Every structure is written in structure tokens, then in C-alpha cells.
């Protein structure tokens, strides 16, 4: 698990769309923090600060809310982005208890794809799923799961059941789900023109003669 990051947050009482727009204009992102048997709290965080961490779904963050004595440990559960500007519009934090299991989405990273046996033969890497849901204690939460595909030949497949995860981590996915497959190269065959078809196509000389007539 990666080291904890500290992120500062302000508390907000108003939660309407107009107030959210005002926050964004000032460089903040509205959000909410919930979980751990506590009431949800509406907050806002600095856009530049959250932009650096928004893809750290598998990292335990220390969220320090204005007016509170100590930070709370959270993970980023969800974030929304503007489809055009890619600006972060909203972020959800989930509180975690270090002695209770949590579920989180962890990315899958392929290793040695450039020297993969099947790829060297012209095969193509076909992705199945690129992330999996895991369950574990916060201290055991991995930042990602690595899959070495160096020895995969054309036709070989790696499934969820083949993934190797740290001790204490369980994968909450169908074990038969395909992670990656090396498929044969696509070969395009040129269409052959038969003798009869060739006879039906007039030559340049024949075309010119018809024109003169």
C-alpha cells in the first residue's frame, strides 16, 4: 500500500447546484465523505490538490476537515468529470476503519508486453478486464496488480483465477473472467479474380474501339 497523503477540506452547509458552481469558479471541487457508521458530510477540496490524487482510488488518504482536531482516513470512492473539459466536478470519499475490510477497485498492469512470446510471433494482445474489485483490510490494499505476460503464446489466456495477489487480499470477481488473451494476427486475403471474370472485363483497347464505333 502506498504512503498516506494528507488532503485539506473545507466544510460546506449549502449543497445546491448554484453553490457548487461558485465553488468551482473559486478553484474548489465539492464533495462528500461518508461511511464508518457516521453521518455524511458535505465538503470541498482544492482542485489542484485533488487532481493529483483523484486516480489514487487504492490509496488511503488522511482527510483533514476544517474545524476538526484530527484527520479521518478515507479512500476515493468515486469522482465525476466534465466530458468536454475533463475538469473534476465532484468527488466522493469513503471513511475506512483500519480493522475492518473494505472493497476497492484495483487496476491491472501488464508487464513485459513488448517481449511477449506470442507478440513476437505476430499475435495481438486482447484485453479483457483492466481492473478488479478486491476486499481486504486497508493496510493490505494494493495500489495495483501486476501480470507478467512474457511467456504467453498465441492462444494463451490469463483469467482472474490466475492473478497473484498479496496475502490478505481477496478478489471479488468471477474467477473465469478473462484478463488478457494473445490472439492470432489478422490476415487479409486478396480476392482472386477467376478466368471467366477476367474475360468479362474489357481491355483498354476494346473500350477505345467501342468508343470509335
ROSE-4610 file (N, C-alpha, C; in Angstrom, 1 decimal, always signed):
// ROSE-4610
residu = [X/X/X/X/X/X/X/X/X/X/X/X/X/X/X/X/X/X/X/X/X/X/X/X/X/X/X/X/X/X/X/X/X/X/X/X/X/X/X/X/X/X/X/X/X/X/X/X/X/X/X/X/X/X/X/X/X/X/X/X/X/X/X/X/X/X/X/X/X/X/X/X/X/X/X/X/X/X/X/X/X/X/X/X/X/X/X/X/X/X/X/X/X/X/X/X/X/X/X/X/X/X/X/X/X/X/X/X/X/X/X/X/X/X/X/X/X/X/X/X/X/X/X/X/X/X/X/X/X/X/X/X/X/X/X/X/X/X/X/X/X/X/X/X/X/X/X/X/X/X/X/X/X/X/X/X/X/X/X/X/X/X/X/X/X/X/X/X/X/X/X/X/X/X/X/X/X/X/X/X/X/X/X/X/X/X/X/X/X/X/X/X/X/X/X/X/X/X/X/X/X/X/X/X/X/X/X/X/X/X/X/X/X/X/X/X/X/X/X/X/X/X/X/X/X/X/X/X/X/X/X/X/X/X/X/X/X/X/X/X/X/X/X/X/X/X/X/X/X/X/X/X/X/X/X/X/X/X/X/X/X/X/X/X/X/X/X/X/X/X/X/X/X/X/X/X/X/X/X/X/X/X/X/X/X/X/X/X/X/X/X/X/X/X/X/X/X/X/X/X/X/X/X/X/X/X/X/X/X/X/X/X/X/X/X/X/X/X/X/X/X/X/X/X/X/X/X/X/X/X/X/X/X/X/X/X/X/X/X/X/X/X/X/X/X/X/X/X/X/X/X/X/X/X/X/X/X/X/X/X/X/X/X/X/X/X/X/X/X/X/X/X/X/X/X/X/X/X/X/X/X/X/X/X/X/X/X/X/X/X/X/X/X/X/X/X/X/X/X/X/X/X/X/X/X/X/X/X/X/X/X/X/X/X/X/X/X/X/X/X/X/X/X/X/X/X/X/X/X/X/X/X/X/X/X/X/X/X/X/X/X/X/X/X/X/X/X/X/X/X/X/X/X/X/X/X/X/X/X/X/X/X/X/X/X/X/X/X/X/X/X/X/X/X/X/X/X/X/X/X/X/X/X/X/X/X/X/X/X/X/X/X/X/X/X/X/X/X/X/X/X/X/X/X/X/X/X/X/X/X/X/X/X/X/X/X/X/X/X/X/X/X/X/X/X/X/X/X/X/X/X/X/X/X/X/X/X/X/X/X/X/X/X/X/X/X/X/X/X/X/X/X/X/X/X/X/X/X/X/X/X/X/X/X/X/X/X/X/X/X/X/X/X/X/X/X/X/X/X/X/X/X/X/X/X/X/X/X/X/X/X/X/X/X/X/X/X/X/X/X/X/X/X/X/X/X/X/X/X/X/X/X/X/X/X/X/X/X/X/X/X/X/X/X/X/X/X/X/X/X/X/X/X/X/X/X/X/X/X]
num = [1/1/1/2/2/2/3/3/3/4/4/4/5/5/5/6/6/6/7/7/7/8/8/8/9/9/9/10/10/10/11/11/11/12/12/12/13/13/13/14/14/14/15/15/15/16/16/16/17/17/17/18/18/18/19/19/19/20/20/20/21/21/21/22/22/22/23/23/23/24/24/24/25/25/25/26/26/26/27/27/27/28/28/28/29/29/29/30/30/30/31/31/31/32/32/32/33/33/33/34/34/34/35/35/35/36/36/36/37/37/37/38/38/38/39/39/39/40/40/40/41/41/41/42/42/42/43/43/43/44/44/44/45/45/45/46/46/46/47/47/47/48/48/48/49/49/49/50/50/50/51/51/51/52/52/52/53/53/53/54/54/54/55/55/55/56/56/56/57/57/57/58/58/58/59/59/59/60/60/60/61/61/61/62/62/62/63/63/63/64/64/64/65/65/65/66/66/66/67/67/67/68/68/68/69/69/69/70/70/70/71/71/71/72/72/72/73/73/73/74/74/74/75/75/75/76/76/76/77/77/77/78/78/78/79/79/79/80/80/80/81/81/81/82/82/82/83/83/83/84/84/84/85/85/85/86/86/86/87/87/87/88/88/88/89/89/89/90/90/90/91/91/91/92/92/92/93/93/93/94/94/94/95/95/95/96/96/96/97/97/97/98/98/98/99/99/99/100/100/100/101/101/101/102/102/102/103/103/103/104/104/104/105/105/105/106/106/106/107/107/107/108/108/108/109/109/109/110/110/110/111/111/111/112/112/112/113/113/113/114/114/114/115/115/115/116/116/116/117/117/117/118/118/118/119/119/119/120/120/120/121/121/121/122/122/122/123/123/123/124/124/124/125/125/125/126/126/126/127/127/127/128/128/128/129/129/129/130/130/130/131/131/131/132/132/132/133/133/133/134/134/134/135/135/135/136/136/136/137/137/137/138/138/138/139/139/139/140/140/140/141/141/141/142/142/142/143/143/143/144/144/144/145/145/145/146/146/146/147/147/147/148/148/148/149/149/149/150/150/150/151/151/151/152/152/152/153/153/153/154/154/154/155/155/155/156/156/156/157/157/157/158/158/158/159/159/159/160/160/160/161/161/161/162/162/162/163/163/163/164/164/164/165/165/165/166/166/166/167/167/167/168/168/168/169/169/169/170/170/170/171/171/171/172/172/172/173/173/173/174/174/174/175/175/175/176/176/176/177/177/177/178/178/178/179/179/179/180/180/180/181/181/181/182/182/182/183/183/183/184/184/184/185/185/185/186/186/186/187/187/187/188/188/188/189/189/189/190/190/190/191/191/191/192/192/192/193/193/193/194/194/194/195/195/195/196/196/196/197/197/197/198/198/198/199/199/199/200/200/200/201/201/201/202/202/202/203/203/203/204/204/204/205/205/205/206/206/206/207/207/207/208/208/208/209/209/209/210/210/210/211/211/211/212/212/212/213/213/213]
x = [+0.8/+0.0/+0.9/+0.5/+1.3/+1.1/+2.1/+2.0/+0.8/+0.3/-0.9/-0.6/-1.5/-1.4/-2.4/-2.0/-2.9/-3.5/-4.8/-5.6/-6.5/-6.4/-7.2/-8.6/-9.6/-11.0/-11.7/-12.6/-13.5/-14.8/-15.6/-16.9/-17.9/-19.0/-20.0/-21.4/-22.2/-23.5/-24.5/-24.3/-25.2/-24.7/-25.7/-25.3/-26.0/-26.6/-27.2/-26.3/-26.8/-26.0/-25.4/-26.1/-25.5/-24.3/-24.4/-23.2/-22.1/-22.4/-21.3/-20.6/-21.3/-20.7/-19.8/-20.3/-19.5/-18.1/-18.2/-17.0/-16.0/-16.5/-15.7/-15.0/-15.8/-15.2/-14.0/-14.1/-13.0/-11.9/-12.0/-10.9/-11.0/-12.3/-12.5/-13.4/-13.4/-14.3/-15.2/-16.5/-17.4/-17.3/-17.6/-17.6/-18.3/-18.3/-19.0/-18.1/-18.1/-17.4/-18.5/-18.4/-19.4/-18.8/-19.6/-19.1/-18.7/-18.3/-17.8/-18.8/-20.1/-21.2/-21.4/-20.9/-21.1/-22.0/-22.5/-23.3/-22.5/-23.0/-22.3/-22.0/-20.9/-20.5/-20.2/-20.8/-20.5/-19.3/-18.3/-17.1/-16.7/-15.5/-14.9/-13.4/-12.7/-11.3/-10.7/-9.4/-8.7/-8.6/-8.9/-8.9/-7.6/-6.5/-5.2/-4.7/-5.1/-4.7/-5.3/-6.7/-7.4/-7.0/-6.7/-6.3/-5.1/-4.2/-3.0/-3.4/-4.5/-4.8/-6.0/-6.7/-8.0/-8.0/-6.8/-6.7/-6.1/-6.0/-5.4/-6.5/-7.4/-8.5/-8.1/-6.9/-6.4/-5.4/-5.4/-4.5/-5.4/-4.9/-5.6/-5.1/-6.1/-5.8/-6.2/-5.4/-5.8/-6.5/-7.8/-8.7/-8.9/-8.3/-8.4/-9.5/-10.6/-11.7/-11.6/-11.8/-11.7/-12.6/-11.9/-12.7/-12.6/-12.0/-11.8/-10.4/-10.2/-8.9/-8.0/-8.5/-7.6/-8.2/-7.4/-7.9/-8.5/-9.4/-10.0/-9.4/-9.3/-8.7/-9.8/-9.6/-10.6/-9.9/-10.8/-10.3/-11.3/-10.8/-11.7/-12.5/-13.8/-14.8/-15.3/-15.4/-16.0/-15.6/-15.5/-15.3/-16.0/-16.5/-17.2/-16.4/-16.3/-15.5/-16.4/-16.1/-16.8/-16.3/-17.2/-16.7/-16.0/-16.2/-15.5/-14.2/-14.3/-13.1/-12.2/-12.8/-12.0/-11.8/-12.6/-12.5/-13.2/-12.6/-13.3/-14.4/-15.6/-16.8/-17.2/-16.9/-17.4/-16.6/-16.4/-15.6/-16.2/-16.3/-16.8/-15.7/-15.7/-14.7/-15.4/-14.8/-15.4/-14.5/-15.0/-14.2/-13.9/-12.7/-12.4/-11.9/-12.2/-11.7/-10.5/-9.4/-8.2/-8.4/-9.4/-9.6/-10.8/-11.3/-12.5/-12.1/-12.6/-12.3/-13.1/-12.5/-13.1/-13.0/-13.8/-13.8/-13.3/-12.5/-11.9/-11.6/-11.6/-11.3/-9.8/-9.1/-7.6/-7.3/-6.4/-6.1/-5.1/-5.2/-4.3/-3.3/-2.0/-0.9/-0.2/-0.1/+0.6/+2.1/+2.9/+4.3/+4.9/+6.0/+6.7/+5.9/+5.0/+4.2/+5.0/+6.1/+6.9/+7.7/+8.0/+8.8/+8.0/+6.7/+5.8/+6.0/+6.1/+6.3/+5.3/+4.1/+3.0/+3.1/+3.4/+3.5/+4.7/+5.8/+6.9/+6.6/+5.6/+5.1/+4.0/+3.7/+2.7/+1.4/+1.3/+0.0/-0.4/-1.6/-2.1/-2.6/-2.3/-2.8/-4.2/-5.1/-6.5/-6.9/-7.3/-7.6/-9.0/-9.1/-10.5/-10.8/-10.7/-10.9/-9.6/-9.6/-8.4/-8.3/-9.3/-9.3/-10.2/-9.9/-10.7/-11.1/-12.2/-12.6/-12.0/-11.4/-10.8/-11.3/-11.2/-11.6/-10.5/-10.2/-9.1/-9.1/-8.2/-8.1/-7.4/-7.6/-7.0/-5.5/-4.8/-3.4/-2.8/-3.7/-3.3/-3.7/-4.3/-4.9/-3.7/-3.6/-2.6/-2.9/-1.9/-2.1/-2.4/-2.0/-2.3/-2.0/-2.3/-2.0/-1.2/+0.0/+0.8/+0.6/+0.7/+0.5/+1.6/+2.5/+3.6/+3.2/+3.2/+2.7/+3.8/+5.0/+6.2/+6.1/+5.7/+5.6/+4.4/+3.4/+2.2/+2.4/+1.9/+2.0/+0.6/+0.6/-0.7/-1.7/-2.9/-3.9/-3.9/-2.9/-2.9/-3.7/-4.3/-5.2/-4.9/-5.0/-4.9/-6.3/-6.8/-8.1/-7.9/-9.0/-8.9/-8.4/-8.7/-8.2/-6.7/-6.0/-4.6/-3.9/-4.6/-4.0/-3.4/-2.2/-1.5/-1.6/-2.2/-2.4/-1.8/-1.5/-0.8/-1.7/-1.0/-1.7/-2.7/-3.9/-5.0/-5.9/-5.6/-6.4/-7.2/-8.5/-9.4/-10.0/-10.1/-10.6/-12.1/-12.9/-14.4/-14.9/-14.4/-14.8/-15.0/-15.6/-15.8/-14.4/-14.0/-12.7/-12.4/-13.5/-13.3/-13.3/-13.4/-13.3/-11.9/-11.9/-10.6/-10.0/-8.7/-7.9/-7.2/-6.5/-5.8/-5.7/-5.7/-5.5/-4.6/-3.8/-3.0/-3.7/-4.2/-5.0/-4.1/-4.4/-3.6/-3.7/-2.7/-2.7/-3.8/-4.3/-5.4/-4.7/-5.1/-4.5/-5.6/-5.4/-6.3/-5.9/-6.8/-6.5/-7.1/-6.2/-6.7/-7.6/-8.7/-9.7/-9.1/-9.2/-8.7/-9.7/-9.3/-10.2/-10.1/-11.2/-11.2/-11.1/-10.7/-10.5/-11.8/-12.9/-14.2/-14.5/-14.2/-14.4/-13.5/-12.2/-11.3/-11.7/-12.3/-12.8/-13.9/-14.7/-15.8/-15.4/-14.1/-13.6/-13.0/-13.5/-12.9/-11.5/-10.7/-9.4/-9.5/-8.4/-8.4/-8.6/-8.0/-8.1/-9.5/-10.2/-11.6/-12.5/-12.2/-13.0/-12.9/-11.7/-11.4/-12.1/-12.0/-12.6/-14.1/-14.8/-16.2/-16.6/-15.7/-16.0/-15.9/-14.9/-14.8/-16.0/-16.5/-17.6/-18.9]
y = [-1.2/+0.0/+1.2/+2.2/+3.5/+4.3/+5.2/+6.0/+6.9/+7.2/+8.1/+9.5/+10.1/+11.5/+12.3/+13.6/+14.5/+15.4/+15.5/+16.5/+17.3/+18.6/+19.6/+19.7/+19.9/+20.0/+21.1/+21.8/+22.8/+22.2/+22.7/+22.2/+23.1/+22.5/+23.4/+23.0/+24.0/+23.8/+23.7/+24.5/+24.6/+23.6/+22.9/+21.8/+21.9/+23.1/+23.2/+23.4/+23.3/+23.4/+24.8/+25.8/+27.2/+27.3/+26.8/+26.9/+26.0/+24.9/+24.1/+24.8/+25.5/+26.3/+27.4/+28.0/+29.1/+28.5/+27.4/+26.7/+26.4/+25.9/+25.5/+26.8/+27.9/+29.1/+29.6/+29.3/+29.7/+28.7/+27.6/+26.7/+25.5/+25.3/+24.1/+23.1/+21.9/+20.8/+20.4/+20.4/+20.0/+18.5/+18.0/+16.6/+16.2/+14.9/+14.3/+13.2/+13.1/+12.0/+11.2/+9.9/+9.1/+7.8/+7.0/+5.7/+5.6/+4.4/+4.2/+4.5/+4.3/+4.5/+5.9/+6.9/+8.3/+9.0/+10.1/+10.8/+11.4/+11.5/+12.1/+13.5/+14.0/+15.4/+16.0/+17.2/+17.8/+18.7/+18.6/+19.3/+19.8/+20.5/+21.0/+20.9/+20.6/+20.4/+21.3/+21.6/+22.3/+21.5/+22.1/+21.4/+20.9/+21.7/+21.3/+20.1/+20.2/+19.2/+17.8/+17.9/+16.6/+16.1/+16.9/+16.5/+15.5/+15.8/+14.9/+13.6/+13.5/+12.3/+11.5/+12.1/+11.6/+10.2/+9.8/+8.4/+7.5/+7.9/+7.1/+6.4/+5.7/+5.1/+4.0/+3.5/+2.4/+2.9/+4.2/+4.8/+5.3/+5.0/+5.6/+7.0/+7.9/+9.3/+9.8/+10.8/+11.4/+12.7/+12.7/+13.9/+14.8/+16.0/+16.9/+17.9/+17.8/+18.7/+19.9/+21.1/+22.4/+22.3/+22.7/+22.7/+21.4/+20.4/+19.1/+19.0/+18.3/+18.2/+17.3/+16.2/+15.2/+14.7/+14.3/+13.8/+12.5/+12.2/+10.9/+10.2/+8.8/+8.0/+7.6/+7.9/+7.7/+7.1/+6.7/+6.4/+7.1/+7.4/+8.0/+6.9/+7.0/+6.0/+6.3/+7.6/+8.0/+9.4/+9.7/+11.1/+11.3/+12.5/+12.9/+13.9/+13.8/+14.7/+15.3/+16.5/+17.1/+16.4/+15.9/+15.1/+15.9/+17.2/+18.1/+18.7/+19.3/+20.0/+19.1/+17.9/+17.0/+17.5/+18.6/+19.2/+18.3/+18.1/+17.3/+18.1/+17.5/+18.2/+17.9/+16.7/+16.2/+15.0/+14.8/+13.7/+13.1/+11.8/+11.1/+10.4/+10.6/+9.9/+9.0/+7.8/+6.8/+6.7/+6.9/+6.6/+5.2/+4.9/+3.5/+3.3/+2.1/+1.7/+0.7/+0.9/+0.1/-1.4/-1.6/-3.0/-3.7/-3.0/-3.5/-3.6/-4.7/-4.9/-3.9/-3.5/-2.6/-3.2/-2.7/-3.2/-2.0/-2.3/-1.2/-1.7/-0.9/-1.2/-1.0/-2.1/-2.0/-2.3/-1.4/-1.6/-2.8/-3.4/-4.5/-3.9/-4.2/-3.7/-4.9/-4.9/-5.9/-5.6/-6.6/-6.5/-7.3/-6.8/-7.5/-7.7/-6.8/-7.0/-6.9/-6.1/-6.0/-7.2/-8.0/-9.2/-10.5/-10.3/-11.5/-12.4/-13.7/-14.7/-14.6/-14.6/-14.5/-13.3/-12.2/-10.9/-10.9/-11.5/-11.7/-12.5/-13.4/-14.2/-13.5/-12.3/-11.5/-11.5/-12.1/-12.1/-10.8/-10.6/-9.3/-9.5/-8.5/-8.6/-8.1/-8.9/-8.6/-8.5/-7.3/-7.1/-7.6/-8.1/-8.5/-7.4/-7.6/-6.6/-6.0/-4.7/-3.9/-3.6/-4.0/-3.7/-4.8/-5.0/-5.9/-5.3/-5.8/-5.4/-6.3/-5.8/-6.6/-6.3/-7.2/-7.0/-7.3/-6.4/-6.6/-5.5/-5.6/-4.6/-3.4/-2.2/-1.0/-1.1/-1.7/-1.8/-2.7/-3.6/-4.6/-4.2/-3.0/-2.7/-2.4/-3.2/-2.9/-1.8/-1.1/+0.0/-0.5/-1.7/-2.4/-3.8/-4.6/-6.0/-6.2/-6.8/-7.0/-8.3/-8.4/-9.6/-9.7/-10.7/-10.9/-11.7/-11.2/-11.9/-12.3/-12.3/-12.6/-13.9/-15.0/-16.3/-16.7/-15.8/-16.1/-16.3/-17.4/-17.7/-17.4/-17.4/-17.2/-18.2/-17.7/-18.6/-18.8/-18.3/-18.4/-17.3/-17.6/-16.7/-16.7/-15.5/-15.3/-14.9/-15.7/-15.4/-14.8/-14.3/-13.8/-14.8/-16.1/-17.1/-17.2/-16.7/-16.8/-15.7/-14.6/-13.5/-13.8/-13.2/-13.4/-12.1/-12.2/-11.0/-11.2/-10.1/-10.2/-11.0/-11.5/-12.2/-11.3/-11.8/-11.0/-10.3/-10.4/-9.7/-10.8/-10.5/-11.4/-10.7/-11.4/-10.8/-11.1/-10.1/-10.3/-10.2/-11.1/-11.2/-12.6/-12.9/-14.2/-14.7/-15.9/-16.4/-16.8/-16.9/-17.3/-16.1/-14.9/-13.6/-13.5/-13.2/-13.1/-11.8/-11.8/-10.6/-10.2/-11.2/-10.9/-12.2/-12.1/-13.2/-12.8/-13.7/-13.4/-14.0/-13.2/-13.7/-13.7/-14.6/-14.7/-13.4/-13.1/-11.9/-12.0/-10.8/-10.8/-10.8/-11.7/-11.9/-11.5/-10.6/-10.2/-10.9/-11.7/-12.3/-11.5/-11.4/-10.7/-11.6/-11.0/-11.7/-12.1/-13.4/-13.8/-13.6/-13.1/-12.9/-14.2/-14.8/-16.0/-15.7/-16.7/-16.5/-16.0/-16.5/-16.1/-14.6/-14.2/-12.8/-11.9/-12.4/-11.6/-11.4/-12.4/-12.3/-11.2/-11.1/-10.1/-8.7/-8.5/-7.1/-6.6/-5.6/-5.2/-4.6/-4.8/-4.1/-2.7/-1.9/-0.5/-0.4/-1.3/-1.3/-1.5/-2.5/-2.8/-1.6/-1.0/+0.2/+1.3/+1.6/+2.7/+2.3/+1.0/+0.6/+0.9/+0.5/+0.7/+2.2/+3.0/+4.5/+5.0/+4.5/+5.0/+4.6/+3.3/+2.9/+3.7]
z = [+0.0/+0.0/+0.0/-0.8/-0.9/+0.4/+0.7/+1.9/+1.9/+3.0/+3.2/+2.7/+2.1/+1.7/+2.6/+2.9/+3.7/+2.7/+2.8/+1.9/+2.8/+2.6/+3.4/+2.8/+3.6/+3.1/+3.9/+3.3/+4.0/+4.1/+5.1/+5.3/+4.6/+4.0/+3.4/+3.9/+4.1/+4.5/+3.4/+2.4/+1.2/+0.2/-0.4/-1.4/-2.7/-3.0/-4.3/-5.5/-6.7/-7.9/-8.0/-7.6/-7.7/-6.8/-5.6/-4.7/-5.2/-5.8/-6.4/-7.5/-8.3/-9.4/-8.9/-7.8/-7.2/-6.6/-6.0/-5.5/-6.6/-7.7/-8.9/-9.5/-9.5/-10.1/-9.2/-7.9/-7.0/-6.9/-7.7/-7.8/-6.8/-6.4/-5.4/-6.1/-5.5/-6.0/-4.9/-5.1/-4.0/-3.9/-2.7/-2.4/-1.2/-0.9/+0.3/+0.9/+2.2/+2.9/+3.7/+3.6/+4.3/+4.7/+5.5/+5.9/+7.3/+7.8/+9.1/+10.2/+9.9/+10.8/+11.3/+10.4/+10.7/+9.6/+10.0/+9.0/+7.9/+6.7/+5.6/+5.9/+5.4/+5.5/+4.1/+3.8/+2.6/+2.7/+1.8/+1.9/+0.6/+0.6/-0.7/-0.5/-1.6/-1.6/-2.8/-2.6/-3.7/-4.9/-6.1/-7.4/-7.7/-7.6/-7.9/-7.1/-5.8/-4.9/-5.2/-5.4/-5.7/-7.0/-8.0/-9.3/-9.3/-8.3/-8.2/-7.6/-6.9/-6.1/-6.6/-7.6/-8.0/-8.5/-9.1/-9.6/-8.5/-7.3/-6.2/-5.5/-6.2/-5.5/-4.6/-4.7/-3.9/-2.8/-2.6/-1.6/-0.4/+0.8/+2.0/+2.2/+2.2/+2.4/+3.8/+4.3/+5.5/+5.2/+5.4/+5.1/+6.3/+6.3/+7.4/+7.1/+7.8/+7.5/+8.5/+7.9/+8.7/+9.9/+11.1/+12.3/+13.1/+12.6/+13.3/+13.8/+14.9/+15.5/+14.8/+14.3/+13.6/+12.3/+11.4/+10.0/+10.1/+9.1/+9.0/+7.9/+8.0/+6.9/+6.0/+4.7/+3.6/+2.4/+1.5/+0.1/-0.8/-2.0/-3.0/-3.6/-3.4/-3.9/-5.3/-5.6/-6.9/-7.2/-8.5/-8.9/-10.3/-10.5/-11.7/-12.5/-13.8/-14.6/-15.7/-16.1/-17.2/-18.5/-19.3/-20.5/-21.6/-21.5/-22.5/-22.0/-20.8/-20.3/-19.4/-19.0/-18.2/-16.8/-16.5/-15.1/-14.1/-12.9/-11.9/-11.3/-11.3/-10.8/-9.4/-9.0/-7.7/-7.3/-6.0/-5.5/-4.3/-4.2/-3.0/-2.3/-1.0/-0.1/+0.8/+1.0/+2.0/+3.1/+4.3/+5.5/+5.7/+6.2/+6.5/+7.9/+8.4/+9.7/+9.5/+10.1/+9.8/+10.2/+11.1/+11.5/+10.8/+9.8/+9.0/+7.5/+6.9/+5.5/+4.7/+3.5/+2.6/+1.2/+0.3/-1.1/-1.9/-2.9/-3.8/-5.1/-6.1/-7.5/-7.7/-8.1/-8.3/-9.8/-10.4/-11.8/-12.0/-13.2/-13.5/-14.5/-14.2/-15.1/-15.7/-17.1/-17.8/-17.9/-17.6/-17.7/-18.8/-19.4/-20.5/-21.7/-22.0/-23.2/-24.5/-24.5/-25.7/-26.0/-25.0/-25.2/-25.1/-25.1/-25.0/-26.2/-25.9/-26.9/-28.1/-27.7/-28.8/-29.6/-29.0/-29.7/-30.7/-30.3/-31.2/-32.5/-32.3/-33.5/-34.3/-33.9/-34.6/-34.0/-32.8/-32.1/-31.5/-31.2/-30.7/-29.3/-28.4/-27.0/-27.0/-26.5/-26.4/-24.9/-24.5/-23.1/-22.8/-21.6/-21.1/-20.1/-18.8/-17.8/-17.5/-17.2/-16.9/-15.4/-14.6/-13.2/-12.5/-11.2/-10.4/-9.1/-8.5/-7.2/-6.2/-5.2/-4.1/-2.8/-1.8/-0.5/+0.5/+1.4/+2.3/+3.4/+4.4/+5.3/+4.7/+5.1/+4.5/+4.4/+5.4/+5.4/+4.3/+3.8/+2.8/+1.4/+1.2/-0.1/-1.1/-2.1/-3.1/-4.0/-4.5/-5.5/-6.9/-7.2/-8.5/-8.4/-9.4/-9.5/-10.8/-10.7/-11.9/-12.5/-13.8/-14.6/-15.6/-15.4/-16.4/-17.5/-18.7/-19.9/-20.8/-20.3/-21.1/-21.8/-21.1/-21.6/-22.3/-22.5/-23.2/-24.7/-25.2/-26.6/-27.3/-28.6/-29.3/-28.8/-28.4/-27.9/-26.4/-25.7/-24.3/-23.6/-22.5/-21.8/-20.3/-19.7/-18.2/-17.7/-16.7/-16.2/-14.7/-14.2/-12.8/-11.8/-12.1/-11.2/-11.2/-12.2/-12.3/-11.7/-11.3/-10.7/-9.3/-9.1/-7.8/-7.0/-5.9/-5.0/-3.7/-3.0/-1.7/-0.7/+0.4/+1.4/+2.1/+2.3/+3.0/+2.0/+0.7/-0.3/-1.1/-1.2/-1.9/-3.1/-4.2/-5.5/-5.5/-5.6/-5.6/-7.1/-7.9/-9.3/-9.7/-10.8/-11.4/-11.7/-11.2/-11.4/-12.9/-13.7/-15.1/-16.0/-15.4/-16.2/-16.8/-18.1/-18.9/-18.6/-18.3/-18.1/-19.4/-20.0/-21.3/-22.1/-23.4/-24.3/-25.5/-25.9/-27.1/-28.3/-29.2/-30.3/-31.6/-32.5/-33.8/-34.5/-35.4/-36.2/-37.2/-37.6/-38.6/-40.0/-40.8/-42.2/-43.2/-44.0/-45.0/-46.4/-46.9/-48.2/-49.4/-50.4/-51.6/-52.4/-52.8/-53.6/-55.0/-55.3/-56.6/-57.7/-58.9/-60.0/-60.9/-61.1/-61.9/-63.4/-64.2/-65.6/-66.3/-65.9/-66.5/-66.2/-64.9/-64.5/-65.3/-65.6/-66.3/-67.7/-68.3/-69.7/-69.8/-68.8/-68.8/-68.7/-68.2/-68.0/-69.3/-70.0/-71.3/-71.1/-72.1/-72.0/-72.5/-72.3/-72.7/-74.2/-75.0/-76.5/-76.9/-76.2/-76.5/-76.2/-75.1/-74.7/-75.7/-76.2/-77.1/-78.5/-78.9/-80.2/-80.2/-79.0/-78.9/-79.0/-78.4/-78.4/-79.8/-80.7/-82.0/-82.9/-82.6/-83.4/-83.1]
